[in-house]
């Protein structure tokens, strides 16, 4: 399929997306009629009471679009350093007239400066781009320079209100994103996060260890599993997301 299509899968008003046979998210939604169903149900529920939204690793913007469809009265900040994904994200914001989505080309990190984003070119908009440099040279690896920034240096923290909602999907950079949050963590934000590295999970546990967080593994076919701290997801499985909150669910 090529062109615009309506997304009406989630617990929010429908919105539009654009496809030219280059987006895995479109294939999930159009062909399989599903995309992270339990995570999206939780997300839409949480958005209703949030004072702001941070979509970190927004890709083409499904989570940001759902949030904006529900709430026109709060700021939504979408961070996406991949130029291909960012371009599609811009289109999605424009066609839906979601003026409260604020787009950021930087990669959130634990330091402000310059870096590189790498991904394996498979002929579509990558959902697996990683901050860093390739460990060895691959024929189809694309590497682009990017800017990194801490949450502190964005200057946004004081604008986010008492109950910000956060999604993090940054392919192995999760612990560094959270360690750059600074005073934002004092507000105990709800965090929906993907993590495949046990080392990163252990680092996250150290960062938030005494903040009273509960941890849940999201089972996408319709449930939550309470766990004793952050753990790495099985990349061969189907359930990649976790929920961190100071409120029991």
FIGU-381262 format. One record per residue (C-alpha): residue in one letter; residue number from 1; z negated, x, y. Coordinates in steps of 0.2 Angstrom, whole numbers. Example, Ala and Ser with C-alpha at 12.3 -4.5 7.8 and 13.67 -1.06 7.14 Angstrom:
2
["A" 1 [-39 62 -22]],
["S" 2 [-36 68 -5]],
This chain:
249
["X" 1 [0 0 0]],
["X" 2 [3 5 18]],
["X" 3 [-4 -3 33]],
["X" 4 [-19 -13 39]],
["X" 5 [-30 -22 27]],
["X" 6 [-46 -33 28]],
["X" 7 [-62 -27 20]],
["X" 8 [-73 -42 15]],
["X" 9 [-83 -35 1]],
["X" 10 [-100 -32 9]],
["X" 11 [-114 -42 17]],
["X" 12 [-107 -41 34]],
["X" 13 [-93 -49 44]],
["X" 14 [-76 -43 38]],
["X" 15 [-67 -28 47]],
["X" 16 [-50 -20 46]],
["X" 17 [-45 -3 39]],
["X" 18 [-29 7 38]],
["X" 19 [-20 15 23]],
["X" 20 [-5 25 20]],
["X" 21 [-8 29 2]],
["X" 22 [-19 44 7]],
["X" 23 [-37 37 6]],
["X" 24 [-48 36 -10]],
["X" 25 [-60 24 -1]],
["X" 26 [-45 12 1]],
["X" 27 [-41 13 -17]],
["X" 28 [-60 9 -21]],
["X" 29 [-59 -6 -10]],
["X" 30 [-41 -13 -13]],
["X" 31 [-39 -8 -31]],
["X" 32 [-56 -9 -38]],
["X" 33 [-64 -22 -26]],
["X" 34 [-80 -12 -25]],
["X" 35 [-87 3 -15]],
["X" 36 [-105 8 -18]],
["X" 37 [-111 -10 -20]],
["X" 38 [-130 -8 -21]],
["X" 39 [-130 5 -8]],
["X" 40 [-120 -5 4]],
["X" 41 [-131 -21 1]],
["X" 42 [-146 -10 5]],
["X" 43 [-137 -3 20]],
["X" 44 [-132 -20 28]],
["X" 45 [-150 -26 25]],
["X" 46 [-157 -11 34]],
["X" 47 [-145 -12 49]],
["X" 48 [-151 -29 54]],
["X" 49 [-168 -21 59]],
["X" 50 [-162 -4 65]],
["X" 51 [-163 2 83]],
["X" 52 [-149 14 80]],
["X" 53 [-138 21 66]],
["X" 54 [-133 39 62]],
["X" 55 [-119 40 50]],
["X" 56 [-118 59 45]],
["X" 57 [-103 63 35]],
["X" 58 [-95 47 40]],
["X" 59 [-78 51 32]],
["X" 60 [-66 36 37]],
["X" 61 [-81 26 42]],
["X" 62 [-85 12 29]],
["X" 63 [-104 13 33]],
["X" 64 [-101 14 52]],
["X" 65 [-89 0 51]],
["X" 66 [-101 -11 42]],
["X" 67 [-115 -7 54]],
["X" 68 [-104 -11 69]],
["X" 69 [-98 -27 61]],
["X" 70 [-116 -33 60]],
["X" 71 [-123 -26 76]],
["X" 72 [-114 -25 93]],
["X" 73 [-131 -22 102]],
["X" 74 [-135 -4 95]],
["X" 75 [-128 13 96]],
["X" 76 [-119 19 80]],
["X" 77 [-116 38 80]],
["X" 78 [-103 44 67]],
["X" 79 [-102 63 63]],
["X" 80 [-87 69 54]],
["X" 81 [-80 87 56]],
["X" 82 [-65 84 44]],
["X" 83 [-50 82 56]],
["X" 84 [-40 71 44]],
["X" 85 [-55 59 41]],
["X" 86 [-60 60 59]],
["X" 87 [-42 54 64]],
["X" 88 [-43 39 52]],
["X" 89 [-61 35 59]],
["X" 90 [-54 34 76]],
["X" 91 [-40 22 71]],
["X" 92 [-54 11 62]],
["X" 93 [-65 11 78]],
["X" 94 [-50 6 89]],
["X" 95 [-42 -8 78]],
["X" 96 [-59 -16 76]],
["X" 97 [-64 -14 95]],
["X" 98 [-81 -7 89]],
["X" 99 [-85 1 106]],
["X" 100 [-103 5 100]],
["X" 101 [-97 17 87]],
["X" 102 [-99 34 95]],
["X" 103 [-88 48 87]],
["X" 104 [-93 66 85]],
["X" 105 [-82 80 78]],
["X" 106 [-97 91 75]],
["X" 107 [-106 94 59]],
["X" 108 [-124 91 60]],
["X" 109 [-134 107 54]],
["X" 110 [-150 117 56]],
["X" 111 [-141 128 69]],
["X" 112 [-129 125 84]],
["X" 113 [-114 136 84]],
["X" 114 [-97 138 74]],
["X" 115 [-93 137 56]],
["X" 116 [-80 132 44]],
["X" 117 [-75 117 34]],
["X" 118 [-67 119 17]],
["X" 119 [-59 107 5]],
["X" 120 [-47 107 -10]],
["X" 121 [-30 99 -4]],
["X" 122 [-26 85 -16]],
["X" 123 [-14 76 -5]],
["X" 124 [-26 64 2]],
["X" 125 [-41 63 14]],
["X" 126 [-54 73 6]],
["X" 127 [-71 65 3]],
["X" 128 [-78 82 -3]],
["X" 129 [-76 94 11]],
["X" 130 [-90 107 13]],
["X" 131 [-97 117 27]],
["X" 132 [-96 135 23]],
["X" 133 [-82 147 17]],
["X" 134 [-74 147 0]],
["X" 135 [-83 158 -13]],
["X" 136 [-66 164 -18]],
["X" 137 [-48 161 -13]],
["X" 138 [-40 145 -20]],
["X" 139 [-21 142 -18]],
["X" 140 [-24 124 -12]],
["X" 141 [-40 127 -2]],
["X" 142 [-39 121 17]],
["X" 143 [-52 130 29]],
["X" 144 [-53 124 47]],
["X" 145 [-65 130 61]],
["X" 146 [-78 118 66]],
["X" 147 [-93 116 78]],
["X" 148 [-110 114 71]],
["X" 149 [-125 106 80]],
["X" 150 [-143 102 77]],
["X" 151 [-149 84 80]],
["X" 152 [-160 91 94]],
["X" 153 [-146 99 103]],
["X" 154 [-136 83 103]],
["X" 155 [-148 76 116]],
["X" 156 [-148 59 106]],
["X" 157 [-165 59 99]],
["X" 158 [-173 50 114]],
["X" 159 [-160 36 114]],
["X" 160 [-162 31 96]],
["X" 161 [-177 20 97]],
["X" 162 [-192 18 86]],
["X" 163 [-182 13 70]],
["X" 164 [-166 24 68]],
["X" 165 [-157 21 51]],
["X" 166 [-148 37 44]],
["X" 167 [-134 40 31]],
["X" 168 [-131 58 25]],
["X" 169 [-116 62 14]],
["X" 170 [-112 81 18]],
["X" 171 [-108 89 1]],
["X" 172 [-122 101 -1]],
["X" 173 [-128 103 17]],
["X" 174 [-141 89 16]],
["X" 175 [-156 100 18]],
["X" 176 [-149 109 33]],
["X" 177 [-145 93 41]],
["X" 178 [-163 86 39]],
["X" 179 [-171 103 44]],
["X" 180 [-162 101 61]],
["X" 181 [-169 84 64]],
["X" 182 [-184 90 74]],
["X" 183 [-194 77 82]],
["X" 184 [-183 63 74]],
["X" 185 [-192 65 58]],
["X" 186 [-208 60 67]],
["X" 187 [-201 42 68]],
["X" 188 [-200 41 49]],
["X" 189 [-182 35 48]],
["X" 190 [-175 26 33]],
["X" 191 [-162 38 25]],
["X" 192 [-149 34 13]],
["X" 193 [-143 51 6]],
["X" 194 [-131 58 -7]],
["X" 195 [-137 75 -16]],
["X" 196 [-130 85 -30]],
["X" 197 [-140 101 -28]],
["X" 198 [-157 102 -35]],
["X" 199 [-160 117 -24]],
["X" 200 [-156 106 -9]],
["X" 201 [-167 92 -16]],
["X" 202 [-182 104 -18]],
["X" 203 [-179 109 0]],
["X" 204 [-179 91 6]],
["X" 205 [-195 88 -3]],
["X" 206 [-203 103 6]],
["X" 207 [-197 97 23]],
["X" 208 [-204 79 21]],
["X" 209 [-217 82 9]],
["X" 210 [-232 76 19]],
["X" 211 [-223 62 29]],
["X" 212 [-227 48 17]],
["X" 213 [-209 45 10]],
["X" 214 [-205 35 -6]],
["X" 215 [-190 40 -15]],
["X" 216 [-178 28 -24]],
["X" 217 [-163 32 -35]],
["X" 218 [-150 18 -31]],
["X" 219 [-142 11 -47]],
["X" 220 [-125 4 -41]],
["X" 221 [-124 -10 -54]],
["X" 222 [-139 -18 -45]],
["X" 223 [-156 -10 -45]],
["X" 224 [-167 4 -38]],
["X" 225 [-177 17 -48]],
["X" 226 [-193 24 -40]],
["X" 227 [-194 43 -42]],
["X" 228 [-206 56 -38]],
["X" 229 [-197 65 -24]],
["X" 230 [-179 69 -21]],
["X" 231 [-168 74 -36]],
["X" 232 [-150 80 -39]],
["X" 233 [-138 66 -44]],
["X" 234 [-127 69 -60]],
["X" 235 [-110 72 -53]],
["X" 236 [-103 65 -69]],
["X" 237 [-112 49 -67]],
["X" 238 [-109 34 -55]],
["X" 239 [-125 33 -46]],
["X" 240 [-125 47 -32]],
["X" 241 [-136 39 -18]],
["X" 242 [-154 40 -15]],
["X" 243 [-165 30 -3]],
["X" 244 [-180 39 7]],
["X" 245 [-192 27 16]],
["X" 246 [-210 26 21]],
["X" 247 [-209 7 17]],
["X" 248 [-210 2 -2]],
["X" 249 [-195 -9 -8]],
